[in-house]
């Protein structure tokens, strides 16, 4: 979805041509896999850590600031880009080697970049907030007028609603604020896809050799539930206390192109966990071609098979654009840099924040755990059903540290116990295999250990802080604004969230 597209109308012929181009791109992927035409074919790639961090904008009153154009002009840094909502921006962190002392260097660089951006944003009267879902966002902020002024966002909005034929529905029943208390419910509709913009995430990229892609994707799928359970940071929307990681159901519902009748028929959703373990990356691109109609059928005149016949690596622009509108929680990425093709796993389940060190800890835990599981003698995905992995994601997102997750040879277990008893040693072995320094391993896995030991994630802290304010007599809206101001202060101070006081 990073591709620039102009605002336009699409005909039936455009859709037929685009479908043919995507199909030929899928065929080109198959040939490239067979002929060993990827950069990393036949050897392990140098581990590179790349990430995208989505940010919210708030004003002096801790309310959403519809000011991304003004803030981006003030920041004046090409690493910062527009996002779907005018209350969003994104920072793209260039890939760096994930070895030696470079990991801690990446943290320092990210912190310095965010500090500069915050200072420049503050000159406009606005501030950056790194959080999975801005707690002061309400349904009034989802009006079409607040879509960013980039043509691709309006075009995407039009195409999703043309496919649905009706307003989208959000219907989420939350987790009670106190044990035995009532569960709050969000039930509303929207005539824009801006609820998707409420879902601000941390997206992690890992380049892998083609022959290793399936094992890395399967491992990433297997741990998605525990990732969100221990890193939840999105408990509030429209004044309601919902899931610990409300991004998951909101994103699923806000990007659903299916009306009720198609959902009842079992048509697959655009936001998709998947339905099976895979044997090759080709399985995923073939599913995208087979199951999902085009949302943005913008075609070129380049035939990827002719490009291959001529000895050139094809850009596969249609396949990449189509792949960017199928929102898998672990997405395959095909990319071409300097005429050389490579593949990446894009992990999309994590929220942004709360602090830079928490972001780095979440990244290190993910990369290390995936590597450790891939190199295990008996793959975890051979010992659990795909349905169990999918159910773990829903349970972890809803209940956070209170979830019960399934794990082979353990059975049902709380996320904190699973992390402390089983997964941290695996993650450390994976980081050692990557060549990550002792200092970085101790720093980041120590944050994950501390979070599991205290059972305090960003969502746990947010809920406790709001509850304390309400117990002191504040209204929900006042409590949310006060909590966001406290959150912003603690975020900039930089202590990991498990050490935050309520």
N, C-alpha and C positions, 0 to 999 in steps of 0.2 A: 504493500500500500504506500510505499515511499515514492512510487512513480507519480510524476506530474501528469495530470490529464486535464484537458480543457472542458468547459461546460458544453454539452452537446446533447442532441437527441439521437437515439439508436433505433435503427430499423430492424426488421426481421432478417434482412440480408446481412446486416452487421453481426447479428448473433450467430448466424450459420457460419459466416467466415471465421469468427472468433473461435467457435467450437472446433472447426477444422484445424486452425492454427494451434490450439491447445493440444489437440490430439496428435498433431505432427511433432509438437514439442515433447510430448510424452514418449513418442517413438524415438525421438532423438536422445532422450535420457537413457532409454534402454540400449541404444547402440553405443553410447558413450561408456556406459557401465561395462558392456561386453568388450569394448576395444581398449579399455584402460585409459581413457582420455581425461580423467580428472587429475588435478595437480597432486593429490595425495594418494593416488592409486599405488597400492603395493608397499606402502611404508607408513608408519605412524606419523601424523603431522606434528609439527611443533605446537604445543598447547598454547592457544591464544584465548585470552579472556576479553570478551567484548560485551558491552551492556548498553541498554537504553533505560533511562530513568524518567518516568513521567512525573510532572510536578503540578501542583495546584497553585493558583494565585489568590491571595486574600488581601482585603483592605485593612485599614487600621482598626476596624470593628470586628475583625475575624470573619467577615462575610465574604462570599465569592466575589472576586474582582474580574469583571469582564474586560480585561485589559491586555490580552496577550500581545497584540500588535504594538502597543505602546511600550510594554515591558521588553519585548524582543528588540525594539529599536534602541532602547536604553542599554541593554546588555551588549548588543553589537558583537556577538560571537557566533560564528557559523556552526559551532557545536550545539547551539540551542535552536530549536525549531518549533514551528507552530504545531498544535494538536487540534483535535476535533472541536473542542469547546473553547470559547474565548477565555475561559477561566483555567486553561491548561497550556503548558509548554512542555518540551521534552529536551533532555540533554542526551546526546549520543557520545558515548565514550569509545574512542578508537581502540581497536583490538591491540592488546599488548601481550608479550610473552608471560605466561602464568608460571614463572619459575623464579628461583633465587629470591632476591630482595625486591623484585619488580612488583610483587603483589602488594606489599605495603606501600611501595611508591605510587601505585595506582590509587590507593586510598587517599594518600596525601594530595595527589593531583586532583582527585574528584572533590575533596573537601575545599581545596583552594579555589577551584573553579566555581563551586556553589557559593562560596563566600563572596567572590567578586560579583557574581550574578545577583546575589541578594543585595549587596550594597548599591548596585545600579538600579535594581528594581525598586529599592526603598526611595530612591530619588524621585520616583514617579508617584510615591504614596502607596505603593503596593509591596507585597512580600511573597516569598516562595515558601511553600509548605510541601514537604515530602511525606505523603500519607497515602494509604491505599484508597481511601474515599474521604473527601472533604466532609467533615461532620455537619457543617452548616449549609450544605447544599440541600435545596428543596425542589419540589416539582415546579415552582415558578421559574427556576433557572434552566428548565428544559425546553423553553420556547424556541421556535425555529430561529428567531432573530439572534440567538447567542451562538449559532454555529460559526466557526472561524471563516474568515473571508477567503478561503482557498477553494477554488472551483471543485476540486475532487471531493471535498466533504459534502457540499450541497448535492453533487451528482450522486454520491453514494447514498445519501439520505433519500433522494428521489427514487433510486432504483430499489432500495429495500422496501419502501412503502408501496411502490408499484407491484413488487412481487407479493407482498402481504395483502394488499387491497383493503387494509383497515388499520386503525391505530394499534400501536403495540401496547401490550398489557404488562404491568409489573405486579406480581402477586407473591409476596414473600412473608412467611411467618417466622418471627425471630425467636431467639433464645431468651428466656426470662432474665431480667436484670438481677433478681435474687432467686435463690432456690425456692421452688414452690410458688413463686409469683406468677402473674399473668404474662403471657407471651404477646408482644406487640406485633402488629401486622401492617405491612405496606400494601395497599391495593389501589392502584391508580393506572391511568392510561397516559400515553404521550403521542403527539403527532409528529415527533422528530426522534432521531436516534441519539439525541444528546444524553439520555441516561447512560449510554456507552461511555461518554466522556467522563462520567463520574468515576469510572474504574481506572484508577491510575496505578500503573504496574511497574515492576522491575522485570525487564526482559533480558535473559542471559543467552549468549550465543557461544556455541562450541563447535569449532571446525573438526570434522572427523573424516577419516578415509572412507571411501564408498563401501568397502567390504566390512567396515566396522559400524556403519550407520545403524543398522537394525538393532544391534545389541545396545548401543547407546540410547536409542529412542525407547526401546523396551524398558531399560533401566530407569530412564526419566519418567516414564509413565508409572512404573511401579512405586516410585517415591513421591508422586504428586500429592497424595493425601497427607503424608507427614510433613511435607514442605509447608502447606498452607496451615496445618494445625499448629505448628510451632512459630509461624511467622505472621499470623493473622493481624491485619492492621486496618480493617474496614468495617467497624461494627455499627455505624450510624448512617442513615439516609432519610431525608425529609423528616427529621425530628424523631425517627423511630429507632429503637434498639433492635437490630436484626441479627444476622449471622455474625460470627467472629470474622469471617472473610466474605462480606456481602458482595464483593466484586464478582465472585463466581456466579451466583444466580442472576445478578443484575446484567452482567455481560451476556449470559446465555439468553436472557429474555429480551434484552434491548437490541440484539442483532439477529433475532429470529425472523426469517423471511416467510415462515409458514403460517397461514391461517389455521384455525382449529381443525378444519377438516383434513388438512394434510398432516398435521400432527397425529391425528387419530389413525391415519393410514400408515404411520410409521416412517414417513419421509424424514430423512436425516437432517439435523439442524446445522446451521452454518457454524455455530460454536459447538465444537465436537471433541469429546474425549477420544473417540474412535470406538471400534468394536472388536478388535483382535490384536494379538501380538503380531509383529511383522517379521518377514524374512529378508527383506531388502527395501531400500528407500523407494524403489519403483512401485511397491505396493501402495504407498501413500499418494504419489502423483497419479497413479492409475485410478484410485478411488476418487480423487478430486475431479478427474476428467469424467468419470462414469456417473457420479452422483449429483454434482452441483452445477446448476446452470450459471451462466455468466452474470455478474452484477455490473461490470464495467467492460463491455465488449469492444475495447479499443484495439484495433489490429494494425500491424505493419505489413509491408510487402515482402518481408524477408522469409524465405522458406528455410527452416532450420535444417532440413535434410539435405538441401542443396549446399548449405554452408558446410555441413560435415563432408559431403562429397568433394568439396573444394579444399578440404584440409583446414578449415577455419572452425573455431569454437563458437557455436551459436549463442547469442544473448538470451534467447527464449523469452522475449519480452511478454508475450501473451501468457505463457505458462506461469511466469513469475507474478504477473498482475492477478491472474486467476487464483494462484496459490495464496496471495495476500488477502483475498476475500473469503478464504476458508479458514476460520479462526480455531485451529486446533490448539489445545493447551500446550502441546509440544509439537511444534510445526517444523516440517522440513524446509530448508532454504537452499536454493540453487543460486549461485552467484558467479560472476565472471570479473576477475580483476586482472588488468593488463593482459587480456587475451587468454587467461588460464582459469579454468572452471574448478570450483570446489563446492563442497556440501557442508551445511551446518545444521545442528539441532538448535532450534530457538525455543527456550523454556519460558513459558508465559504465565505460569500459575502464581507467581509471587507478587505481593503488593510492593509499592514504593515505601521506603522509610523503615523505621522511624528516624534513624541517624545514618550517617555514612558508614560507621563501623558495623551497624546492624546489616546494612546492605551488603557490605563486603563479607560479613560472616555468613549470610544467606547464600551468597555466591560461592564461597569456599566450601561450604557444606554440600551444596548441590554438585559442584564439579568433583569434589573428592569422593562423595558417595556414589555418583554414577561411575567413576573410574574404578572404585573398589568393587562395586557389584559386577561390572563388566569383566573384571579379572578374577572373580570368584570361580571356584571349581564347578559349582552347580548353580546355574543362573537362577535368580530369584523368580523370574517370570516363568520358569518351567515348573515352579512349585506352587503357584497361585493362579487362580483364574483371572482373566481380564476383567470380568465383572467385579471381582473383589477389589481390584485396583481402582475401578471407576467408583465403586461405593465408598472406598477410602477417601477419595477426593471430596465427595459430597459431605461425608461425616466430618472430615477435618475442617472443611470450610465452615460448616454450620456450628460445630461444638468446640472447635479449637482444642485446648488442652483437655477438655471434658469428653472428647471423642473416644470411641472404641474402634481401633483399627485392626484389620486382619494382617498378620505377618506369618509367613511359613515357619513351622517348627516352634512357634510361640502361641499362635491362635489369636484371640482377641486381647488387645493390650492398649493401654493409654499411650498417647504420643510421647510424653516425657519419659516414660519407662522404656519405650522402644528406642528412643534416641540414646539414653544413658547406658542401657544394657547391651545394645546390639549395634546401633548405626554409627556412633562416634568412632569406634575403632576402625570400622570399614572406611569411613570418610578419611581418617588419618592415613590409612594405607594407600588410599587413592591419591592423596596430596603428596605423599612421599614418592609415589610412582611418577607423579608429574614433576618432581624436583622442587616442590615448594619449600621454602626455607623453614627451619625450626621456629624462628621468630613468628613468621606469618601463621604457621599451623597453630601454635600456642595461642596467638592473639585471637584468631577467628573461631577456631573450634572451642576456645574457652568461652567466647560469647554465647555460642550455641549451648554449651554445657550449663552456663549460668542461667540462660533463659529456661532450659528444661528443668533445672533444679528449683528455680523460684516459681515456675509455671506462670511467668509474666511476659506476655507478648505485647505488642502495641495495642491490640484490641482489648486485652485484659486490662491494661492500664487505662485506656480511654473509658471503658465501662465503669471501672472503679472510681475514676476521677469525676465522672458525671454523677454517679450515684452519691458520692460524698457531698457534692454541691447541692444536689436535690435534698439530701437529708438535712442540709443546713438551711433549707428554705428557698432555694432558687428554683425558678421555673425551668422547664427542659430547655427552652431556647437560650436562656441566660446561662445555664450550666454548660451547654454546648459551646457557646462563644467563649466563656471563661476557660473551659478545658482546652480549646484550640489555642488560645493565647499562651497558656502554660505549656502546651505541646510545642509550640514554636520556640519558646525560650529553651526548653530542654533539648530540642532537636539541634539548635545552634550550639548549645554547650557541649554536646557530642558524647555524653556518657551513654553506653548501650541501654536499651529500654528496660532490661531486667533490673537495672539499678535505679530507675526513676522512682521518686517518692510520690505518693498520692497525698 
